[in-house]
Amino acid sequence: MRYALEAAQQVLAETQSAVLPLVPYLDSLRWVFIVVALGGITVTIYTRLDDWKRGQR
């Protein structure tokens, strides 16, 4: 159990050191994520409607 805790702490420290340089860009990254997610939703809806129109579903 002790080794698992130490390993988890090490992974957390590595993750934190990787994320810290991105802190100034978090607001921009949030908007990029939102745009990408909305794009994916749009493509999914379009393909479902296209399938429905063609009578495949």
Buried (B, 14 or more C-beta within 10 A) or exposed (E): EEEEEEEEEEEEEEEEEEEEEEEEEEEEEEEEEEEEEEEEEEEEEEEEEEEEEEEEE
